[in-house]
Amino acid sequence: MSMFYSIYFSTAYNLKQILLLGSNKL
């Protein structure tokens, strides 16, 4: 269960970073 949460949070964090970079480029 903990592994699932670690993967989920890491993916959510990466998506947030990508969105922030994309908004900055725009």
C-alpha positions as CSV (number, residue, x, y, z in Angstrom):
1,M,0.0,0.0,0.0
2,S,2.8,2.4,0.9
3,M,4.5,1.7,-2.5
4,F,1.2,2.6,-4.3
5,Y,1.1,5.9,-2.4
6,S,4.7,6.7,-3.1
7,I,4.1,6.2,-6.8
8,Y,0.9,8.2,-6.7
9,F,2.5,11.2,-5.0
10,S,5.6,11.1,-7.1
11,T,3.4,11.1,-10.3
12,A,1.2,13.9,-9.0
13,Y,4.3,15.9,-8.0
14,N,5.8,15.4,-11.5
15,L,2.6,16.4,-13.2
16,K,2.4,19.6,-11.0
17,Q,6.0,20.5,-11.9
18,I,5.3,20.0,-15.7
19,L,2.2,22.2,-15.4
20,L,4.1,24.9,-13.7
21,L,6.9,24.8,-16.3
22,G,4.3,24.8,-19.1
23,S,2.5,27.9,-17.6
24,N,5.8,29.7,-17.2
25,K,6.7,29.1,-20.8
26,L,3.4,30.5,-21.9
